[in-house]
Amino acid sequence: MATGSMAIKSSGKMMLHFTLALLTAGLFPVLAAAQEVGLAGIMGSKAMLMVNGGEPQAVAIGQSLDGVKLLSVQGDQVVVEVGGKKRPLRVGQHAIGVSNGDGSGKIIMTADGQGHFYTTGTINGTSVRFVVDTGATMISLGATDAKRIGLDFNRGEKMISHTANGQTVVSKLQLDTVRLGDITLHGVDAVIHQNEMPIALLGMSFLNRMEMQRDGSTMTLKKRF
């Protein structure tokens, strides 16, 4: 299940070791339960929508794209219906339409063919795609994800990461909110990498606050505190 390992070094007291084994092209499946929509731009009365990471497509008011319906366009904002809910979007923003949860405070995930568990959630209100990694000490984000979320690499505590590609500087900081399905955690530690990562790692800074149950190809997360 674990796809990477991380230990931390700060002020010479702790070691950071991070092995990323996810650099393959097929690491971006979206759980069927999560519908993600982004607004790439506006063309007159049409919106350029991206659904589940797809290419932007022009959608007219009243039309639907992969289950996402465009309700209105006003200035630089549109309103879409996704997962049965109305969501306002501005250019560059994303929204998650269908929760991975079922109202019970649990998240249930199914492994892919290689045994990895993927999920889509939000960090500080911005959508992020994760792979569950029990070998990662913290949530780990690549440069692009960090920029989308609005996290400043220069404001975090600097550390040294020893990766398969050599040493690199990472930045440790605390995320205001991390939400997966019905579960929201506040004040979650994370590290930002200066280089790109194919997907964000959902590490133990989040998972330690969960009850985790594995049953064959199914994993259930339930908030402990």
C-alpha positions as CSV (number, residue, x, y, z in Angstrom):
1,M,0.0,0.0,0.0
2,A,2.8,2.4,0.8
3,T,4.3,4.0,-2.2
4,G,7.0,6.2,-0.7
5,S,8.9,6.7,2.5
6,M,9.8,9.9,4.3
7,A,11.8,10.8,7.4
8,I,12.4,14.5,8.4
9,K,15.6,16.4,9.1
10,S,15.3,19.9,10.7
11,S,18.3,21.9,12.2
12,G,20.5,18.8,12.0
13,K,18.3,16.8,14.4
14,M,16.1,14.8,12.2
15,M,16.6,13.0,8.9
16,L,14.4,13.5,5.9
17,H,14.3,10.5,3.5
18,F,11.8,10.5,0.7
19,T,11.5,7.8,-1.9
20,L,9.0,8.5,-4.6
21,A,8.0,5.5,-6.7
22,L,5.0,7.1,-8.5
23,L,6.6,8.5,-11.7
24,T,4.5,6.6,-14.1
25,A,1.9,7.9,-16.5
26,G,-1.1,6.1,-15.2
27,L,-1.4,7.7,-11.7
28,F,-4.3,10.0,-12.2
29,P,-7.6,8.0,-11.9
30,V,-10.4,9.9,-10.3
31,L,-12.7,8.0,-8.0
32,A,-16.1,7.6,-9.5
33,A,-17.6,9.1,-6.4
34,A,-15.8,12.5,-6.9
35,Q,-16.7,14.8,-9.7
36,E,-14.3,17.7,-10.1
37,V,-14.9,20.7,-12.3
38,G,-12.7,23.7,-13.1
39,L,-13.3,26.9,-15.0
40,A,-10.6,27.6,-17.6
41,G,-12.2,30.7,-19.1
42,I,-15.3,32.4,-20.4
43,M,-16.2,33.0,-24.0
44,G,-19.3,35.3,-24.2
45,S,-22.1,33.2,-22.9
46,K,-20.1,30.0,-22.8
47,A,-17.8,28.6,-20.2
48,M,-14.6,26.6,-20.8
49,L,-15.1,23.8,-18.3
50,M,-12.7,21.1,-17.4
51,V,-14.2,18.0,-15.8
52,N,-12.1,15.5,-13.9
53,G,-8.9,16.9,-15.3
54,G,-10.0,16.8,-18.9
55,E,-9.3,19.4,-21.6
56,P,-11.3,22.6,-21.5
57,Q,-14.5,22.4,-23.5
58,A,-17.0,25.2,-24.4
59,V,-20.4,24.7,-22.7
60,A,-23.4,26.9,-23.3
61,I,-25.9,27.9,-20.6
62,G,-28.3,25.0,-20.0
63,Q,-25.9,22.4,-21.5
64,S,-24.1,19.7,-19.6
65,L,-20.6,18.2,-19.8
66,D,-20.0,14.8,-18.2
67,G,-22.7,15.4,-15.7
68,V,-21.8,19.1,-15.0
69,K,-24.5,21.6,-16.0
70,L,-23.8,25.2,-16.7
71,L,-26.6,27.3,-15.1
72,S,-25.4,30.9,-15.7
73,V,-22.6,33.2,-16.7
74,Q,-22.2,36.6,-15.2
75,G,-19.0,38.6,-15.7
76,D,-16.0,36.5,-14.6
77,Q,-18.2,34.1,-12.7
78,V,-20.3,31.1,-13.6
79,V,-22.6,28.9,-11.7
80,V,-22.6,25.2,-12.4
81,E,-24.6,22.3,-11.0
82,V,-22.4,19.4,-10.0
83,G,-23.4,16.5,-7.8
84,G,-26.9,18.0,-7.4
85,K,-25.5,21.2,-5.9
86,K,-25.0,24.7,-7.3
87,R,-21.4,25.9,-7.3
88,P,-20.1,29.3,-8.2
89,L,-16.8,29.4,-10.0
90,R,-14.4,32.0,-11.1
91,V,-11.6,31.5,-13.7
92,G,-9.0,29.2,-12.3
93,Q,-11.1,27.8,-9.5
94,H,-12.2,24.2,-9.0
95,A,-15.0,22.5,-7.2
96,I,-15.7,19.0,-6.0
97,G,-19.3,18.0,-6.7
98,V,-19.8,14.5,-5.1
99,S,-18.3,13.6,-1.8
100,N,-16.3,10.4,-1.3
101,G,-18.2,10.1,2.0
102,D,-21.8,9.1,2.6
103,G,-22.6,11.4,5.5
104,S,-21.3,8.9,8.0
105,G,-18.0,10.6,8.6
106,K,-16.2,7.8,6.8
107,I,-14.3,7.6,3.5
108,I,-14.3,4.3,1.6
109,M,-11.8,3.8,-1.1
110,T,-11.1,0.9,-3.5
111,A,-7.6,0.0,-4.6
112,D,-6.6,0.1,-8.2
113,G,-5.0,-2.9,-10.0
114,Q,-1.6,-2.1,-8.4
115,G,-3.0,-1.8,-4.9
116,H,-2.9,2.0,-4.6
117,F,-5.7,4.0,-3.1
118,Y,-6.5,7.3,-4.8
119,T,-8.9,10.1,-3.6
120,T,-9.8,13.6,-4.5
121,G,-10.1,16.2,-1.7
122,T,-9.3,19.8,-1.0
123,I,-6.5,21.7,0.7
124,N,-7.5,25.2,1.9
125,G,-10.5,24.9,-0.3
126,T,-8.6,24.0,-3.5
127,S,-9.1,20.6,-5.1
128,V,-6.1,18.2,-4.9
129,R,-5.7,14.6,-6.1
130,F,-4.0,12.3,-3.5
131,V,-2.6,8.8,-3.3
132,V,-2.6,7.3,0.2
133,D,1.0,6.7,1.4
134,T,1.5,5.3,4.9
135,G,5.2,5.6,4.4
136,A,5.2,9.3,4.1
137,T,5.5,11.3,7.3
138,M,3.5,14.2,6.0
139,I,1.2,15.3,3.2
140,S,3.7,16.0,0.4
141,L,3.0,18.4,-2.5
142,G,4.7,19.2,-5.7
143,A,5.4,22.7,-6.9
144,T,2.3,23.0,-9.2
145,D,-0.1,21.9,-6.5
146,A,1.4,24.2,-4.0
147,K,1.1,27.2,-6.3
148,R,-2.5,26.4,-7.1
149,I,-3.4,26.2,-3.4
150,G,-1.5,29.5,-2.8
151,L,1.2,28.1,-0.6
152,D,4.5,30.0,-0.4
153,F,7.5,27.8,-0.5
154,N,9.6,30.6,1.0
155,R,7.5,31.0,4.1
156,G,8.0,27.4,5.4
157,E,10.7,25.8,7.5
158,K,13.4,24.6,5.1
159,M,14.6,21.0,5.2
160,I,16.7,18.7,3.1
161,S,15.0,15.8,1.2
162,H,17.0,12.8,0.1
163,T,15.2,11.5,-3.0
164,A,15.9,8.9,-5.7
165,N,17.1,11.9,-7.8
166,G,19.4,13.3,-5.1
167,Q,19.1,16.0,-2.4
168,T,16.6,18.8,-2.7
169,V,15.3,21.5,-0.4
170,V,11.7,21.2,0.8
171,S,9.6,23.5,2.9
172,K,7.5,22.4,5.9
173,L,4.4,24.3,6.8
174,Q,0.9,23.8,8.2
175,L,-2.2,23.5,6.1
176,D,-5.3,25.4,7.4
177,T,-7.7,22.7,6.3
178,V,-7.6,19.3,4.5
179,R,-11.0,17.9,3.5
180,L,-11.7,14.4,2.2
181,G,-15.4,13.6,1.7
182,D,-17.2,14.3,5.0
183,I,-13.9,14.6,7.0
184,T,-12.2,18.0,7.6
185,L,-9.0,18.4,9.5
186,H,-7.3,21.6,10.6
187,G,-3.7,22.4,11.1
188,V,-2.2,19.5,9.2
189,D,1.6,19.4,8.6
190,A,2.9,19.2,5.0
191,V,6.0,19.6,3.0
192,I,6.3,21.4,-0.4
193,H,8.8,20.2,-3.0
194,Q,10.4,22.7,-5.4
195,N,10.2,20.1,-8.2
196,E,7.1,18.6,-9.7
197,M,5.3,15.5,-8.4
198,P,2.9,13.4,-10.4
199,I,0.4,13.4,-7.5
200,A,0.2,14.6,-3.9
201,L,0.9,12.1,-1.1
202,L,-1.6,11.7,1.6
203,G,0.9,11.0,4.4
204,M,0.7,10.2,8.1
205,S,0.2,13.8,9.3
206,F,-3.4,13.2,8.0
207,L,-3.7,9.4,8.4
208,N,-2.5,9.4,12.0
209,R,-5.7,11.2,12.9
210,M,-7.8,8.5,11.2
211,E,-9.0,5.0,12.1
212,M,-7.8,3.0,9.1
213,Q,-9.3,-0.4,8.2
214,R,-8.2,-2.5,5.3
215,D,-10.4,-5.2,4.0
216,G,-9.1,-6.8,0.8
217,S,-9.1,-4.1,-1.8
218,T,-11.1,-1.7,0.3
219,M,-9.8,0.9,2.8
220,T,-12.0,2.8,5.2
221,L,-10.9,6.0,6.9
222,K,-12.8,7.4,9.9
223,K,-11.8,10.5,11.9
224,R,-10.5,9.9,15.4
225,F,-9.8,13.5,16.5
